[in-house]
Amino acid sequence: MWTVIYIAPTAKVAEMIKSKLTEEGFLVKCRPVNMSKQQFEILVPSGELDEVQEVLNLILHP
């Protein structure tokens, strides 16, 4: 089961987060939330949620 961990404000931010999480070895999906607002959900398998949240914090707040 996939869980949303973050909603990125732009495609560029979503791709950057996806790329960095993938480099860390996580499975990641991105999907548009609302095409008019250009927001994107970042999804990961629910079993990896805790580990991904730690890495995501480092990405967003270096």
Number of C-alpha atoms within 10 A of each C-alpha: 7 15 16 17 16 16 17 21 14 14 16 11 14 21 16 13 20 21 14 15 18 13 10 11 10 18 15 19 18 19 15 17 15 10 8 7 10 12 18 24 21 22 20 23 16 13 11 13 16 10 10 21 14 10 15 18 10 10 13 8 7 6
